[in-house]
């Protein structure tokens, strides 16, 4: 609550990052995840190679960074989780949007944990090359024991045990809090990830055929730039890789001090994430070049250039053939595990923070309640013989329908309906050293909803008309559209439930009026603190 001098009055103690470095490392840890390693290289290769970097950078500057700043501004100005910050910004309708984001994060945590468990298992498998001469058969048969689409309660012990270990580690980090848990984990694991992956990349560059892979990745096909789908792919990649529009960066920004630089650290986070993606592309395609030469085929003829196929089929096959393969495999799957874990804890913090603030729970109460529930559901759904199939469908709908829909709604409601763009711009410029102009509002309120709206609409039409990956329509109805339905219902229920926490009256600070202008104030430059 603001005093008459305009300074913030005493408020209930809120957890904070220890400083700017801790926040930046944690935000980078959230952004750098599985998709940086297994998605970006394949997307770049399939969409113009080196020429793809042009729409990629344009997308980063025109959509990724502007939405990241939007999340930062909302969380930092309104000092809460996604539901509380959005409620303070626009009342109960926006609180519902916040719970929609929380529900998406909850769903993602269920299957994301399973992939980390797979990576952890393969880290162990690397030392004796347990997958043998048939990595695909080993993955689907011996390890995951994949059955036909459906609902199975036949648990796979090889998945269940590492999945339980991942959940225990996650709950311990969340329970320790923002500074002692999330920040400390990122301060330890992010440097380990960078060092380990750099070693992997350097080793890959000295493999026979590495140049073949790099040429395949970076040789530009400028004709591809005339294809609208290439530009959509670039915006999609940037959007999914920055951890934006589903509550993470709103929540993380809310733990920054009142006088804290927002935009400059945001630029560091955005460019660090993109730099890691390019580094991953170099390492992955240098390795694929080696494999292609060994097989006597072109890189484009290899199967499994993205996703689960790349990580758990193609890479094990490569590791089996290369000198020093066990060490290379351990570095790769260790990197996957660390990248996934630093992202996972940020996803679950979104859920934990929202529940803590709504129901007045302690940190450990929320961690054990929400985390325990998520762990049980994760085990039931994704450690069974149908876990891989359910994961594939739920991931597709949660990302391409849920997160994109959340971004479209956020930009339209905040910028168009509530017209909060000038206020949020004012806030960013008042507390930050790098100032944003009105073009930021134009990008967030104009370009972003148009592009993402087109992506969302075209994706929904495709899913309705063509289905997905040959799965039965009934299966997609349950695990695809059913997932979105449950997210919407959960958001509605959580919105109408009464607030049980003791909340003091809140006034956003620094104060803002329609006559305020970004040029009339000197930045607080709190980022030095």
C-alpha positions, 0 to 999 in steps of 0.5 A: 500500500502506498504512502502519501510520499509514494513509497511502498508501505509495509507489506507482508514479507515476500520471498526474494532472490538474493540479488540480480545474478541469482535471478538471471541464473534462475531465469536462464535455467528456466528458459534453457530446457529440453527443447533447446537441445532436442527441438531447435537444431531440427527446426532450424535444419528443416526451415532453411538451415543458416537462413533460418537464423534471420526469422529466428532473430526477428522473432526474438526481437519482435515477439520473444523479448517483448512478451518476456518484458510484459511478464516481467512488468506484470509480476514485478508491478503487482507482486504476486503469482500469476493469478494474484498479479493478474487479479490485481491488474484486471480483477477476477476475469484476469485471475481466471487467466492466471489460473489457466496458466497455473493449470497449464504449468501443472499439466506440463510438470506431470510429463516433463518429469517423466522425460527427465527420468528417462534422461536420468536412466539413459545417463546410467545406461550410457556407461555400459551402452545398455541399448545395444545394437537396436536403440529404437527397440530398446527404448520402446520394448525393453525400457518403456514397454510401449503398448497400444494407445489406451489407459494402462495401469501396468507400471514399468519399474525402470521408469517408476524408480527414476521418476520417483527420484526426480520428484523427491529432488524437485519437492526438496528444492521447492520446499527450500524456498526461492533463494535457498531452493530454486536459486541455489539449485540454478547456481549449481546446476546451470554452470554444470550444464554449460560446462558439460555441454561445452565439453560435449560440443568440443568433442563433437567438433573433432569427430570425423564428419562433423563438418558435414553435419555443420554444413547441413545445419548452417548452409542457408536456403534463402528461398525458404524465407519466402515460405510463411511456415518458416517464419511461423516456425521461428516465432513458435521456437522463440515463443516456446523456448523462453518460458513465457506466457504461462506464469513462470516469468510473472512469478519469478519477477514478483520475487525481485526487489521493488527497485530492481532492473528488469529490462537489461536482465531480460535481454541477458536471459533472452540472448543467453537462451538463444546462444545456448540453442545455437550451441546445441545446434552445433553440438547436435549436428556435428554429431549427426554428421559423424553418424551420417558419414558412418552410415554412408548417407546424407544428414537429411536421410537420417531418422529422428532429427528432433524430440524423443527420437533424436535424444533416445534413439539417434543419439544412443546409436551414435554413442555406440559407434563413436570413440569414447562413446560412454563418456559422450553419452553420459555428458549428453544425457547428463546435460538433458537431465540438468536442463530439464530439472532447472526448467521443471522447478520453475514450472512447479513454482508457478503452481506452488506460488499460486496455491500458497497465495490463494489459500494461505498455505505455508511453502512446505504445505503447498509443496507437499500438497501440490507436489505430492498430488502431481507426483502421484498423477505423474506416476499413474499416467507416465510410468506405465506402458502407455506413458510415451503415447500419453506424453506425446499427445498431452505435450502437443495440446498443452503447448500448441493450444494451451500456452499459445491460447494463454499468450493470445488472451493475455495480450488482447486482454491486457493491451486491448481491453484493459489498455494497461500497456502505457502503465506497464511501459511506465513501470518498466522504464521507471525501474530499468536502465534499458527503456522501452518505447511505444513500439513495445506496446505495438508489438505486444498488442499488435504483431504478437496476438495476430501471429500467435492467433494465426498459429493457434487457429491453424493448429486447432483446425489441423488437429480437428480435421487431420487428427494427430500422429495417427492416434485414434480420435477417441484417444485424442479426445481424452488426452488431447482435448480432454486436457484442455477441458480440464485446464479450463475447468480447473481455472474456473473452479479456482477462480470462484473459490474464496481467497483464504489468505490474509491480504492487505490492501494493495497499491501498485508502486511506483504510482501511475496516472494517465498523464505519467510518461516514461520520459518524465522519470529517472530510472531507479536503476535498482538492478545494481542492488 
